[in-house]
Each structure stands twice: as structure tokens, then as C-alpha cells.
Amino acid sequence: MTTLPFLVLFLLLLLLRPATSEIKSLTITSDSRPMILFERFGFTRTGHANISVSSVSVISSVASSDSSRLGFFLLSEESLIQVLFELQQNPSFCVLDSKYVNLLFTFRHLSPPPRSSFTHSYPITSPNEYSLFFANCAPESTVSMDVRTELYNLDDRGSVKDYLSAGLTQLPTLYSFFSILYFIFFGFWVSFCFKNKMSVHRIHALMGLLVIMKTLNLLCAAEDKHYVKVTGTPHGWDVLFYIFQFIRVVLLFTVIILIGTGWSFLKPFLQDREKKVLMIVIPLQVLANVASIVIGETGPFIKDWVTWNQLFLLVDIICCCAILFPTVWSIRSLRETSKTDGKAARNLSKLTLFRQFYIVVIGFLYFTRIVVFALRTIAAYKYQWVSNAAEEIASLAFYAVIFYMFRPMEKNEYFALDEEEEQAAEIALREEEFEL
């Protein structure tokens, strides 16, 4: 066995979040991969791993395969480095022989054909975050089997199962709390719009709809994680979660683009290039959500899982870049207009607003894509929920800032300017180029 499969699996471990739906049934068909990663899970001192395999079939093109060369094991992230070192020293080394892995069972334990099955529950003696692997060290052989995995922790009394990873068991409460905050946020937004209904534009209605979708998305996420925590399956809440997540993400990118263009509150229409950005971003977000569903509902055991992750990251980067263009165009357009229309103070106010909006969007995208990923990578497995909390806090702060910046207000309040302020604005415009 070479080190290449393990290097690929190391990449998988970086991409893979700790598992949440811990009762999984799957089918492996004619798979020749030397290593298959199933799940990653944070165990406490009361953790258990129930593994069941059936309908096992091994086909070798060279000779009768040694059943002890195929099996399941648990591996911690710390031990992965040691195993990689062993493989560097001896490329033909079989990982099942490593002293750094927790070997669960090999195919030698299977019942005789035709059932060829095995079921066992393994208590976790050393609390840690482990990855569940299958290894195939038999040369030129393919494996077919049905696998059922059930990973969980017991409460202190040893009677109630918790199917969420040790670092994610707080997620139902976390998402419920933020769904309530967004519902209150929506109430304030509706109240403010009614008080200033003469200044309400279509973009403000879309912003309100975005908050409702975010609220419903978080509510479904809370229910999804609650049922997974208690029963090991989401009971259909994952379907509602993906539906509202799709609507919410498309709405978020659409609202950012439309605000960046000044649609409805500065101009009643979109230019052709702005329409093209929307026509690019929305289909890409559809593709990104399909990739997100595949990633969330399958796992690293499927052969194209890394490809789906790469596709999701690529599409997300393209969309994050694309939504910035309308704001840049608006800033440049206002800069050119300010030289000719004689409304220096008004243009300076708009330029300042759009420049602040640009910075806020950049900050939001950087934090939720880079900082949150870094937190998820470096945080101890018992504190994985911290990255989710940080992401939700950043999102709520982003919504609050953007909604405040573009709240409906009377134009006279914005631009009740005297002659001295107009002259000061003209000087500021001449001195400040508003370069990004």
C-alpha cells in the first residue's frame, strides 16, 4: 500500500466535518480502493461504534485473497501522522498491522457464505475524535458489501444515546436560539418599514423575505439536529432544511447584488451587465446547493465525494467574486456622475455608503469562508460548535449592519444639506478618489 491513498484521505479529513447523522446504511459495489473513509466522529468516554456488514463479496484477479488483509478500523488524527510515517518507511506496509490504529475486525470474522456477515458493538476506551476506515490490503481485489454504521455517545447514566458528535451536541440549542433572534429581527424590520412606509422600496421587501428564509432555515436546522441527536435520523427535516437553505442562499446573493446596483432605491431598473451577473450567480447557486446536498447526504465513502467538494468550493468562490462587481460599478458610476451633475454632497453620501457596503461584504465573505474554516480546523473536537456559533454571529452582525445602512428613510433626512456642507463635499470629492 502506497502513501498516496493516505494523503488523499488526509485531504478528506480536512474537508470532512464531524458527522451528524450517525445511523447510516450504504452499499459498496465492486470497489478496489485500498482505503475508504466512512465517518469522522467525536467520542466521549461513553462512546460506542456499532458496525454491521453483510452480503460481503471479495473478487481477486490474482489468487484467493487473505481475509485478514481486509477490515475496519478507527484512527485518530494524531495517529494518522504516525501511520503515514510507517508507510513512508515501508510502502508495502498494510495499515491493519499498524499499532497506531484501533482494529475493529477483519473479514476473517465473517460468518460463512452465503450470509458473509458480521455485527459487533465496540466501546470507546479512549475519548477522542476518530475516523472510521475500511482497508483493503489484498492485491488486485474488489469488494462489494452492505454496511450499517451507528456511532453514538451515552449520557452519564448510560441509558440515553446521543448520535451527534461530542463537539456538535449543542447545535440544536444554538440554532433554536438564533432562529428566535432572527424572528425578533424580522419583527423590528417590519415595524420600521411600516413607520417609514413612504420610503419603502421593493428591495426592502426582498430583505424582509431574506430574514424570514434565514429564520426558517435555522428552525429546520435545529429540528434536523435535534432528531439526529435523539434518534440518529433527521425524520425528513433535512429535506426542509435544504429547501430553505437553497432559497435563503439564492436570496442572499440576489439581495447583495441588487443593493450593489442601487436597484429600486436609486434606480428602477437593472442594466444589461447587472442582469448578466444575476443570470450567472443564480444558476451557479443552484449547482452549489446540489453539491451541498450530495456532500451532506452521502459522505466520503462515495468515489466522487472530493470532486463534489471541489465543485462546491469553486462555485462558491466564483459567486463571491461576482457579487462584488455591481458595487464596484456603482461606485465608479457615482464617481463619474459627481463630476458633472453639481450634487456633490448627495454623491459623496452615496459613495461613502457604497464603499462601506463593499468593505462589509468583503469582511463577511472573508470571515465566513476563511476564519470559520480555520476555527473548524484548529478547534478541539469537543468545541467544534464554536465555529458554527462564530458563523451565525458573523451572519447576524452582517444582516444588522446591511439592514441598518439601507433602511427605509425619508430622503429629506438624508440630504437636508446647507451650502457649506455642499462646498465641503465638493472639496472631499476632489481630494478623495474612492479607489477600492
Disulfide bonds with the S-S distance in Angstrom:
Cys94-Cys137 2.07
